[in-house]
Amino acid sequence: MSESPVRFDIVALDTPDPAGLARFYCDLLGWHVERTDDDWVTIRGDEGSGESPAGRLAFQLAPDFVAPTWPDPEVPQQVHLDLAVDDLDVGGAFAESVGARRVRGPGAEEDFRVYLDPAGHPFCLCLSDSA
């Protein structure tokens, strides 16, 4: 099979406050704002920082956004991010210090914990393979 002409570029999250949610993820990940428009903000990680390659996230204005209600299935989670940490307690405390809220779902969370960002999108802090 030949190499695909399609490449992954970015994950975009809907939000009623693109700039605010971008600030949250910049604080959480140590990234910086790459581009700002009225209805779109893109953030980026630095090349070669940490163990993961640089990535990008975007936040798109969605005035009628309805936050997921996970673990209640009334409004499905639609998408979530898995973020690596070496220590769940340290990572969780930091995430909460920048505005995340922890939620508990069904089942054991021995190697991950679930949080909500300020817009209500769920994300998981997962123990990295090196932990």
N, CA, C and O atoms as a GROMACS GRO file, in nm:
protein
  524
    1MET      N    1   0.084  -0.118   0.000
    1MET     CA    2   0.000   0.000   0.000
    1MET      C    3   0.089   0.125   0.000
    1MET      O    4   0.187   0.132   0.074
    2SER      N    5   0.055   0.221  -0.082
    2SER     CA    6   0.134   0.343  -0.088
    2SER      C    7   0.100   0.437   0.028
    2SER      O    8  -0.002   0.420   0.096
    3GLU      N    9   0.185   0.535   0.050
    3GLU     CA   10   0.165   0.631   0.158
    3GLU      C   11   0.038   0.712   0.133
    3GLU      O   12   0.012   0.753   0.020
    4SER      N   13  -0.039   0.734   0.237
    4SER     CA   14  -0.163   0.809   0.225
    4SER      C   15  -0.136   0.956   0.195
    4SER      O   16  -0.043   1.014   0.251
    5PRO      N   17  -0.216   1.016   0.108
    5PRO     CA   18  -0.201   1.159   0.082
    5PRO      C   19  -0.269   1.244   0.191
    5PRO      O   20  -0.263   1.366   0.186
    6VAL      N   21  -0.332   1.178   0.287
    6VAL     CA   22  -0.405   1.247   0.393
    6VAL      C   23  -0.322   1.248   0.521
    6VAL      O   24  -0.269   1.144   0.560
    7ARG      N   25  -0.311   1.363   0.585
    7ARG     CA   26  -0.235   1.375   0.710
    7ARG      C   27  -0.324   1.435   0.818
    7ARG      O   28  -0.410   1.519   0.789
    8PHE      N   29  -0.304   1.393   0.940
    8PHE     CA   30  -0.375   1.451   1.052
    8PHE      C   31  -0.327   1.594   1.072
    8PHE      O   32  -0.207   1.622   1.062
    9ASP      N   33  -0.420   1.685   1.099
    9ASP     CA   34  -0.382   1.825   1.116
    9ASP      C   35  -0.417   1.878   1.254
    9ASP      O   36  -0.330   1.927   1.325
   10ILE      N   37  -0.544   1.868   1.295
   10ILE     CA   38  -0.587   1.940   1.415
   10ILE      C   39  -0.716   1.880   1.470
   10ILE      O   40  -0.794   1.821   1.394
   11VAL      N   41  -0.738   1.894   1.598
   11VAL     CA   42  -0.866   1.861   1.661
   11VAL      C   43  -0.930   1.994   1.698
   11VAL      O   44  -0.867   2.078   1.762
   12ALA      N   45  -1.055   2.014   1.658
   12ALA     CA   46  -1.128   2.138   1.690
   12ALA      C   47  -1.243   2.106   1.784
   12ALA      O   48  -1.320   2.013   1.761
   13LEU      N   49  -1.253   2.183   1.890
   13LEU     CA   50  -1.360   2.168   1.988
   13LEU      C   51  -1.456   2.285   1.978
   13LEU      O   52  -1.413   2.400   1.972
   14ASP      N   53  -1.584   2.256   1.977
   14ASP     CA   54  -1.686   2.362   1.980
   14ASP      C   55  -1.695   2.420   2.120
   14ASP      O   56  -1.678   2.348   2.219
   15THR      N   57  -1.721   2.550   2.128
   15THR     CA   58  -1.731   2.617   2.256
   15THR      C   59  -1.798   2.752   2.238
   15THR      O   60  -1.785   2.814   2.132
   16PRO      N   61  -1.871   2.800   2.339
   16PRO     CA   62  -1.924   2.936   2.331
   16PRO      C   63  -1.817   3.042   2.356
   16PRO      O   64  -1.843   3.161   2.335
   17ASP      N   65  -1.696   3.002   2.402
   17ASP     CA   66  -1.589   3.096   2.436
   17ASP      C   67  -1.454   3.043   2.386
   17ASP      O   68  -1.377   2.987   2.464
   18PRO      N   69  -1.425   3.059   2.255
   18PRO     CA   70  -1.299   3.006   2.202
   18PRO      C   71  -1.175   3.059   2.273
   18PRO      O   72  -1.084   2.981   2.303
   19ALA      N   73  -1.168   3.186   2.301
   19ALA     CA   74  -1.049   3.242   2.365
   19ALA      C   75  -1.031   3.189   2.507
   19ALA      O   76  -0.920   3.158   2.548
   20GLY      N   77  -1.140   3.178   2.581
   20GLY     CA   78  -1.133   3.128   2.718
   20GLY      C   79  -1.091   2.982   2.723
   20GLY      O   80  -1.008   2.944   2.806
   21LEU      N   81  -1.147   2.900   2.635
   21LEU     CA   82  -1.111   2.758   2.635
   21LEU      C   83  -0.968   2.740   2.586
   21LEU      O   84  -0.897   2.651   2.633
   22ALA      N   85  -0.925   2.823   2.491
   22ALA     CA   86  -0.785   2.818   2.446
   22ALA      C   87  -0.691   2.851   2.562
   22ALA      O   88  -0.589   2.785   2.578
   23ARG      N   89  -0.725   2.952   2.642
   23ARG     CA   90  -0.641   2.986   2.759
   23ARG      C   91  -0.632   2.869   2.855
   23ARG      O   92  -0.524   2.839   2.906
   24PHE      N   93  -0.746   2.801   2.880
   24PHE     CA   94  -0.745   2.685   2.969
   24PHE      C   95  -0.647   2.580   2.918
   24PHE      O   96  -0.563   2.532   2.996
   25TYR      N   97  -0.655   2.542   2.790
   25TYR     CA   98  -0.567   2.437   2.738
   25TYR      C   99  -0.422   2.485   2.728
   25TYR      O  100  -0.331   2.403   2.743
   26CYS      N  101  -0.397   2.612   2.702
   26CYS     CA  102  -0.259   2.665   2.706
   26CYS      C  103  -0.203   2.649   2.847
   26CYS      O  104  -0.089   2.606   2.864
   27ASP      N  105  -0.282   2.685   2.948
   27ASP     CA  106  -0.237   2.670   3.086
   27ASP      C  107  -0.214   2.523   3.121
   27ASP      O  108  -0.115   2.488   3.184
   28LEU      N  109  -0.307   2.437   3.080
   28LEU     CA  110  -0.300   2.295   3.113
   28LEU      C  111  -0.181   2.227   3.046
   28LEU      O  112  -0.112   2.147   3.109
   29LEU      N  113  -0.156   2.258   2.920
   29LEU     CA  114  -0.055   2.188   2.842
   29LEU      C  115   0.077   2.263   2.829
   29LEU      O  116   0.175   2.207   2.780
   30GLY      N  117   0.082   2.389   2.871
   30GLY     CA  118   0.203   2.468   2.852
   30GLY      C  119   0.224   2.507   2.707
   30GLY      O  120   0.337   2.527   2.664
   31TRP      N  121   0.116   2.519   2.630
   31TRP     CA  122   0.122   2.555   2.489
   31TRP      C  123   0.103   2.705   2.473
   31TRP      O  124   0.090   2.777   2.573
   32HIS      N  125   0.100   2.752   2.348
   32HIS     CA  126   0.081   2.894   2.320
   32HIS      C  127  -0.020   2.912   2.207
   32HIS      O  128  -0.043   2.822   2.127
   33VAL      N  129  -0.080   3.031   2.203
   33VAL     CA  130  -0.176   3.063   2.097
   33VAL      C  131  -0.100   3.084   1.967
   33VAL      O  132  -0.002   3.158   1.961
   34GLU      N  133  -0.148   3.018   1.863
   34GLU     CA  134  -0.086   3.029   1.730
   34GLU      C  135  -0.165   3.127   1.643
   34GLU      O  136  -0.106   3.203   1.567
   35ARG      N  137  -0.298   3.124   1.653
   35ARG     CA  138  -0.383   3.206   1.566
   35ARG      C  139  -0.511   3.240   1.641
   35ARG      O  140  -0.568   3.155   1.710
   36THR      N  141  -0.556   3.363   1.626
   36THR     CA  142  -0.681   3.405   1.688
   36THR      C  143  -0.766   3.480   1.586
   36THR      O  144  -0.720   3.574   1.523
   37ASP      N  145  -0.890   3.437   1.570
   37ASP     CA  146  -0.991   3.506   1.491
   37ASP      C  147  -1.113   3.524   1.582
   37ASP      O  148  -1.114   3.476   1.695
   38ASP      N  149  -1.214   3.593   1.532
   38ASP     CA  150  -1.334   3.615   1.613
   38ASP      C  151  -1.402   3.484   1.654
   38ASP      O  152  -1.456   3.473   1.763
   39ASP      N  153  -1.398   3.386   1.565
   39ASP     CA  154  -1.472   3.262   1.590
   39ASP      C  155  -1.382   3.138   1.594
   39ASP      O  156  -1.433   3.026   1.588
   40TRP      N  157  -1.251   3.156   1.603
   40TRP     CA  158  -1.158   3.042   1.597
   40TRP      C  159  -1.027   3.079   1.664
   40TRP      O  160  -0.972   3.186   1.639
   41VAL      N  161  -0.976   2.991   1.751
   41VAL     CA  162  -0.845   3.010   1.812
   41VAL      C  163  -0.770   2.878   1.799
   41VAL      O  164  -0.825   2.772   1.828
   42THR      N  165  -0.645   2.885   1.755
   42THR     CA  166  -0.560   2.767   1.742
   42THR      C  167  -0.445   2.779   1.840
   42THR      O  168  -0.384   2.885   1.852
   43ILE      N  169  -0.416   2.670   1.911
   43ILE     CA  170  -0.300   2.666   2.000
   43ILE      C  171  -0.206   2.556   1.955
   43ILE      O  172  -0.246   2.463   1.885
   44ARG      N  173  -0.080   2.568   1.995
   44ARG     CA  174   0.022   2.473   1.948
   44ARG      C  175   0.122   2.446   2.058
   44ARG      O  176   0.152   2.533   2.141
   45GLY      N  177   0.174   2.323   2.058
   45GLY     CA  178   0.286   2.287   2.144
   45GLY      C  179   0.416   2.319   2.074
   45GLY      O  180   0.420   2.330   1.951
   46ASP      N  181   0.521   2.333   2.150
   46ASP     CA  182   0.652   2.360   2.092
   46ASP      C  183   0.710   2.232   2.032
   46ASP      O  184   0.689   2.123   2.086
   47GLU      N  185   0.780   2.245   1.923
   47GLU     CA  186   0.848   2.130   1.861
   47GLU      C  187   0.948   2.071   1.959
   47GLU      O  188   1.029   2.143   2.017
   48GLY      N  189   0.942   1.941   1.977
   48GLY     CA  190   1.042   1.872   2.057
   48GLY      C  191   1.030   1.892   2.207
   48GLY      O  192   1.121   1.853   2.281
   49SER      N  193   0.921   1.954   2.254
   49SER     CA  194   0.908   1.972   2.399
   49SER      C  195   0.843   1.848   2.458
   49SER      O  196   0.742   1.799   2.407
   50GLY      N  197   0.898   1.798   2.565
   50GLY     CA  198   0.842   1.680   2.629
   50GLY      C  199   0.862   1.556   2.546
   50GLY      O  200   0.944   1.553   2.454
   51GLU      N  201   0.786   1.453   2.578
   51GLU     CA  202   0.800   1.325   2.509
   51GLU      C  203   0.709   1.314   2.388
   51GLU      O  204   0.730   1.228   2.302
   52SER      N  205   0.606   1.400   2.380
   52SER     CA  206   0.513   1.389   2.268
   52SER      C  207   0.546   1.493   2.162
   52SER      O  208   0.599   1.599   2.194
   53PRO      N  209   0.514   1.462   2.038
   53PRO     CA  210   0.542   1.558   1.932
   53PRO      C  211   0.451   1.680   1.945
   53PRO      O  212   0.347   1.674   2.012
   54ALA      N  213   0.491   1.789   1.882
   54ALA     CA  214   0.408   1.909   1.884
   54ALA      C  215   0.273   1.876   1.823
   54ALA      O  216   0.263   1.797   1.728
   55GLY      N  217   0.171   1.936   1.876
   55GLY     CA  218   0.037   1.915   1.825
   55GLY      C  219  -0.036   2.047   1.818
   55GLY      O  220   0.018   2.151   1.855
   56ARG      N  221  -0.160   2.042   1.772
   56ARG     CA  222  -0.242   2.161   1.765
   56ARG      C  223  -0.384   2.127   1.808
   56ARG      O  224  -0.435   2.018   1.783
   57LEU      N  225  -0.447   2.223   1.874
   57LEU     CA  226  -0.588   2.217   1.908
   57LEU      C  227  -0.651   2.347   1.862
   57LEU      O  228  -0.587   2.452   1.864
   58ALA      N  229  -0.776   2.340   1.820
   58ALA     CA  230  -0.849   2.460   1.781
   58ALA      C  231  -0.980   2.464   1.858
   58ALA      O  232  -1.034   2.362   1.901
   59PHE      N  233  -1.030   2.586   1.873
   59PHE     CA  234  -1.154   2.609   1.946
   59PHE      C  235  -1.241   2.697   1.858
   59PHE      O  236  -1.205   2.809   1.823
   60GLN      N  237  -1.359   2.641   1.824
   60GLN     CA  238  -1.447   2.704   1.727
   60GLN      C  239  -1.570   2.758   1.798
   60GLN      O  240  -1.629   2.689   1.881
   61LEU      N  241  -1.610   2.882   1.765
   61LEU     CA  242  -1.727   2.942   1.826
   61LEU      C  243  -1.852   2.862   1.792
   61LEU      O  244  -1.881   2.838   1.675
   62ALA      N  245  -1.925   2.823   1.894
   62ALA     CA  246  -2.052   2.752   1.879
   62ALA      C  247  -2.147   2.809   1.985
   62ALA      O  248  -2.157   2.755   2.095
   63PRO      N  249  -2.217   2.918   1.953
   63PRO     CA  250  -2.302   2.985   2.052
   63PRO      C  251  -2.409   2.895   2.112
   63PRO      O  252  -2.449   2.916   2.227
   64ASP      N  253  -2.454   2.795   2.038
   64ASP     CA  254  -2.559   2.706   2.087
   64ASP      C  255  -2.504   2.574   2.140
   64ASP      O  256  -2.577   2.476   2.152
   65PHE      N  257  -2.374   2.570   2.172
   65PHE     CA  258  -2.310   2.449   2.221
   65PHE      C  259  -2.382   2.396   2.345
   65PHE      O  260  -2.414   2.472   2.436
   66VAL      N  261  -2.405   2.266   2.346
   66VAL     CA  262  -2.462   2.197   2.462
   66VAL      C  263  -2.355   2.103   2.513
   66VAL      O  264  -2.313   2.011   2.442
   67ALA      N  265  -2.310   2.126   2.635
   67ALA     CA  266  -2.202   2.045   2.692
   67ALA      C  267  -2.246   1.900   2.712
   67ALA      O  268  -2.362   1.875   2.744
   68PRO      N  269  -2.155   1.805   2.693
   68PRO     CA  270  -2.186   1.666   2.723
   68PRO      C  271  -2.222   1.650   2.871
   68PRO      O  272  -2.178   1.727   2.956
   69THR      N  273  -2.302   1.549   2.900
   69THR     CA  274  -2.344   1.524   3.038
   69THR      C  275  -2.282   1.397   3.092
   69THR      O  276  -2.334   1.339   3.188
   70TRP      N  277  -2.172   1.351   3.034
   70TRP     CA  278  -2.108   1.227   3.074
   70TRP      C  279  -2.084   1.227   3.225
   70TRP      O  280  -2.041   1.329   3.278
   71PRO      N  281  -2.109   1.117   3.295
   71PRO     CA  282  -2.139   0.983   3.243
   71PRO      C  283  -2.287   0.960   3.211
   71PRO      O  284  -2.322   0.854   3.161
   72ASP      N  285  -2.374   1.057   3.239
   72ASP     CA  286  -2.514   1.047   3.199
   72ASP      C  287  -2.520   1.052   3.046
   72ASP      O  288  -2.466   1.146   2.987
   73PRO      N  289  -2.583   0.955   2.981
   73PRO     CA  290  -2.582   0.950   2.834
   73PRO      C  291  -2.679   1.047   2.765
   73PRO      O  292  -2.693   1.042   2.643
   74GLU      N  293  -2.746   1.133   2.841
   74GLU     CA  294  -2.845   1.223   2.779
   74GLU      C  295  -2.782   1.306   2.666
   74GLU      O  296  -2.841   1.318   2.559
   75VAL      N  297  -2.664   1.363   2.690
   75VAL     CA  298  -2.589   1.433   2.584
   75VAL      C  299  -2.455   1.362   2.575
   75VAL      O  300  -2.372   1.379   2.665
   76PRO      N  301  -2.430   1.283   2.469
   76PRO     CA  302  -2.306   1.204   2.459
   76PRO      C  303  -2.181   1.291   2.463
   76PRO      O  304  -2.185   1.410   2.432
   77GLN      N  305  -2.068   1.228   2.501
   77GLN     CA  306  -1.943   1.303   2.510
   77GLN      C  307  -1.890   1.345   2.374
   77GLN      O  308  -1.810   1.438   2.369
   78GLN      N  309  -1.928   1.283   2.266
   78GLN     CA  310  -1.892   1.318   2.129
   78GLN      C  311  -1.744   1.299   2.099
   78GLN      O  312  -1.711   1.235   1.999
   79VAL      N  313  -1.654   1.351   2.179
   79VAL     CA  314  -1.510   1.339   2.160
   79VAL      C  315  -1.446   1.364   2.295
   79VAL      O  316  -1.502   1.436   2.378
   80HIS      N  317  -1.330   1.306   2.317
   80HIS     CA  318  -1.254   1.342   2.437
   80HIS      C  319  -1.105   1.326   2.408
   80HIS      O  320  -1.065   1.253   2.317
   81LEU      N  321  -1.025   1.395   2.486
   81LEU     CA  322  -0.880   1.389   2.472
   81LEU      C  323  -0.822   1.301   2.582
   81LEU      O  324  -0.869   1.306   2.695
   82ASP      N  325  -0.722   1.222   2.549
   82ASP     CA  326  -0.644   1.149   2.648
   82ASP      C  327  -0.510   1.219   2.660
   82ASP      O  328  -0.436   1.231   2.562
   83LEU      N  329  -0.478   1.266   2.781
   83LEU     CA  330  -0.355   1.340   2.806
   83LEU      C  331  -0.269   1.260   2.902
   83LEU      O  332  -0.321   1.210   3.003
   84ALA      N  333  -0.141   1.247   2.875
   84ALA     CA  334  -0.051   1.163   2.955
   84ALA      C  335   0.006   1.239   3.074
   84ALA      O  336   0.040   1.356   3.064
   85VAL      N  337   0.014   1.170   3.188
   85VAL     CA  338   0.078   1.223   3.309
   85VAL      C  339   0.161   1.111   3.371
   85VAL      O  340   0.133   0.993   3.351
   86ASP      N  341   0.264   1.149   3.447
   86ASP     CA  342   0.344   1.050   3.518
   86ASP      C  343   0.285   1.017   3.655
   86ASP      O  344   0.311   0.911   3.710
   87ASP      N  345   0.205   1.109   3.710
   87ASP     CA  346   0.145   1.092   3.843
   87ASP      C  347   0.004   1.148   3.838
   87ASP      O  348  -0.014   1.268   3.814
   88LEU      N  349  -0.097   1.063   3.861
   88LEU     CA  350  -0.236   1.106   3.852
   88LEU      C  351  -0.271   1.213   3.955
   88LEU      O  352  -0.345   1.306   3.923
   89ASP      N  353  -0.218   1.203   4.076
   89ASP     CA  354  -0.248   1.302   4.179
   89ASP      C  355  -0.190   1.439   4.142
   89ASP      O  356  -0.258   1.541   4.152
   90VAL      N  357  -0.065   1.440   4.100
   90VAL     CA  358   0.000   1.566   4.063
   90VAL      C  359  -0.068   1.626   3.940
   90VAL      O  360  -0.100   1.745   3.938
   91GLY      N  361  -0.089   1.545   3.839
   91GLY     CA  362  -0.154   1.594   3.717
   91GLY      C  363  -0.295   1.642   3.743
   91GLY      O  364  -0.337   1.744   3.690
   92GLY      N  365  -0.368   1.568   3.826
   92GLY     CA  366  -0.505   1.606   3.858
   92GLY      C  367  -0.511   1.737   3.935
   92GLY      O  368  -0.595   1.822   3.905
   93ALA      N  369  -0.424   1.754   4.033
   93ALA     CA  370  -0.421   1.878   4.110
   93ALA      C  371  -0.389   1.996   4.020
   93ALA      O  372  -0.448   2.103   4.033
   94PHE      N  373  -0.295   1.976   3.926
   94PHE     CA  374  -0.261   2.084   3.834
   94PHE      C  375  -0.379   2.117   3.743
   94PHE      O  376  -0.412   2.234   3.723
   95ALA      N  377  -0.444   2.013   3.687
   95ALA     CA  378  -0.558   2.036   3.599
   95ALA      C  379  -0.668   2.115   3.672
   95ALA      O  380  -0.726   2.207   3.615
   96GLU      N  381  -0.694   2.078   3.796
   96GLU     CA  382  -0.796   2.150   3.874
   96GLU      C  383  -0.752   2.293   3.902
   96GLU      O  384  -0.836   2.383   3.908
   97SER      N  385  -0.623   2.316   3.921
   97SER     CA  386  -0.575   2.451   3.952
   97SER      C  387  -0.592   2.547   3.835
   97SER      O  388  -0.597   2.669   3.856
   98VAL      N  389  -0.602   2.494   3.712
   98VAL     CA  390  -0.623   2.581   3.597
   98VAL      C  391  -0.767   2.581   3.548
   98VAL      O  392  -0.797   2.642   3.445
   99GLY      N  393  -0.856   2.513   3.620
   99GLY     CA  394  -0.998   2.523   3.589
   99GLY      C  395  -1.072   2.396   3.553
   99GLY      O  396  -1.191   2.402   3.523
  100ALA      N  397  -1.006   2.281   3.556
  100ALA     CA  398  -1.074   2.154   3.526
  100ALA      C  399  -1.157   2.109   3.646
  100ALA      O  400  -1.129   2.146   3.760
  101ARG      N  401  -1.260   2.031   3.619
  101ARG     CA  402  -1.341   1.969   3.724
  101ARG      C  403  -1.336   1.818   3.707
  101ARG      O  404  -1.360   1.767   3.598
  102ARG      N  405  -1.306   1.748   3.814
  102ARG     CA  406  -1.302   1.602   3.808
  102ARG      C  407  -1.443   1.546   3.812
  102ARG      O  408  -1.528   1.597   3.884
  103VAL      N  409  -1.467   1.442   3.734
  103VAL     CA  410  -1.593   1.368   3.738
  103VAL      C  411  -1.561   1.221   3.752
  103VAL      O  412  -1.457   1.174   3.706
  104ARG      N  413  -1.648   1.151   3.815
  104ARG     CA  414  -1.629   1.007   3.833
  104ARG      C  415  -1.735   0.932   3.754
  104ARG      O  416  -1.854   0.960   3.762
  105GLY      N  417  -1.687   0.838   3.678
  105GLY     CA  418  -1.777   0.757   3.599
  105GLY      C  419  -1.789   0.619   3.658
  105GLY      O  420  -1.733   0.590   3.764
  106PRO      N  421  -1.862   0.534   3.590
  106PRO     CA  422  -1.873   0.397   3.637
  106PRO      C  423  -1.740   0.324   3.620
  106PRO      O  424  -1.667   0.351   3.525
  107GLY      N  425  -1.709   0.237   3.709
  107GLY     CA  426  -1.589   0.156   3.697
  107GLY      C  427  -1.468   0.216   3.766
  107GLY      O  428  -1.470   0.331   3.810
  108ALA      N  429  -1.364   0.136   3.774
  108ALA     CA  430  -1.240   0.177   3.840
  108ALA      C  431  -1.162   0.271   3.750
  108ALA      O  432  -1.162   0.257   3.628
  109GLU      N  433  -1.095   0.365   3.810
  109GLU     CA  434  -1.009   0.458   3.737
  109GLU      C  435  -0.867   0.448   3.792
  109GLU      O  436  -0.812   0.546   3.842
  110GLU      N  437  -0.810   0.329   3.783
  110GLU     CA  438  -0.677   0.305   3.840
  110GLU      C  439  -0.565   0.367   3.759
  110GLU      O  440  -0.465   0.411   3.816
  111ASP      N  441  -0.579   0.372   3.626
  111ASP     CA  442  -0.471   0.426   3.544
  111ASP      C  443  -0.513   0.548   3.464
  111ASP      O  444  -0.442   0.592   3.374
  112PHE      N  445  -0.630   0.604   3.498
  112PHE     CA  446  -0.676   0.728   3.435
  112PHE      C  447  -0.780   0.795   3.526
  112PHE      O  448  -0.838   0.731   3.613
  113ARG      N  449  -0.801   0.923   3.503
  113ARG     CA  450  -0.907   0.998   3.571
  113ARG      C  451  -0.973   1.090   3.469
  113ARG      O  452  -0.908   1.138   3.376
  114VAL      N  453  -1.102   1.112   3.488
  114VAL     CA  454  -1.180   1.191   3.394
  114VAL      C  455  -1.206   1.330   3.453
  114VAL      O  456  -1.240   1.345   3.571
  115TYR      N  457  -1.189   1.431   3.368
  115TYR     CA  458  -1.212   1.571   3.405
  115TYR      C  459  -1.297   1.637   3.298
  115TYR      O  460  -1.310   1.586   3.186
  116LEU      N  461  -1.354   1.751   3.332
  116LEU     CA  462  -1.424   1.835   3.236
  116LEU      C  463  -1.348   1.966   3.223
  116LEU      O  464  -1.303   2.023   3.322
  117ASP      N  465  -1.333   2.014   3.098
  117ASP     CA  466  -1.274   2.145   3.078
  117ASP      C  467  -1.380   2.251   3.109
  117ASP      O  468  -1.495   2.214   3.136
  118PRO      N  469  -1.347   2.380   3.106
  118PRO     CA  470  -1.446   2.481   3.142
  118PRO      C  471  -1.571   2.484   3.054
  118PRO      O  472  -1.675   2.532   3.099
  119ALA      N  473  -1.564   2.433   2.931
  119ALA     CA  474  -1.682   2.427   2.845
  119ALA      C  475  -1.761   2.299   2.865
  119ALA      O  476  -1.870   2.284   2.809
  120GLY      N  477  -1.708   2.205   2.945
  120GLY     CA  478  -1.778   2.080   2.970
  120GLY      C  479  -1.731   1.962   2.888
  120GLY      O  480  -1.787   1.853   2.900
  121HIS      N  481  -1.629   1.980   2.803
  121HIS     CA  482  -1.575   1.867   2.726
  121HIS      C  483  -1.498   1.774   2.821
  121HIS      O  484  -1.414   1.821   2.897
  122PRO      N  485  -1.527   1.644   2.819
  122PRO     CA  486  -1.448   1.552   2.901
  122PRO      C  487  -1.309   1.530   2.844
  122PRO      O  488  -1.290   1.530   2.722
  123PHE      N  489  -1.212   1.512   2.932
  123PHE     CA  490  -1.079   1.468   2.893
  123PHE      C  491  -1.026   1.378   3.003
  123PHE      O  492  -1.066   1.389   3.118
  124CYS      N  493  -0.936   1.288   2.966
  124CYS     CA  494  -0.879   1.194   3.062
  124CYS      C  495  -0.732   1.226   3.085
  124CYS      O  496  -0.659   1.255   2.991
  125LEU      N  497  -0.691   1.219   3.210
  125LEU     CA  498  -0.550   1.216   3.243
  125LEU      C  499  -0.515   1.070   3.259
  125LEU      O  500  -0.573   1.001   3.342
  126CYS      N  501  -0.421   1.021   3.180
  126CYS     CA  502  -0.385   0.880   3.177
  126CYS      C  503  -0.241   0.863   3.220
  126CYS      O  504  -0.154   0.941   3.181
  127LEU      N  505  -0.215   0.761   3.299
  127LEU     CA  506  -0.077   0.732   3.337
  127LEU      C  507   0.002   0.701   3.211
  127LEU      O  508  -0.039   0.619   3.129
  128SER      N  509   0.116   0.768   3.196
  128SER     CA  510   0.198   0.745   3.078
  128SER      C  511   0.263   0.606   3.088
  128SER      O  512   0.273   0.549   3.197
  129ASP      N  513   0.305   0.555   2.976
  129ASP     CA  514   0.369   0.424   2.971
  129ASP      C  515   0.498   0.422   3.053
  129ASP      O  516   0.541   0.316   3.098
  130SER      N  517   0.560   0.540   3.071
  130SER     CA  518   0.686   0.545   3.143
  130SER      C  519   0.667   0.554   3.294
  130SER      O  520   0.764   0.545   3.369
  131ALA      N  521   0.543   0.571   3.339
  131ALA     CA  522   0.518   0.586   3.484
  131ALA      C  523   0.526   0.453   3.554
  131ALA      O  524   0.507   0.446   3.676
   0.00000   0.00000   0.00000
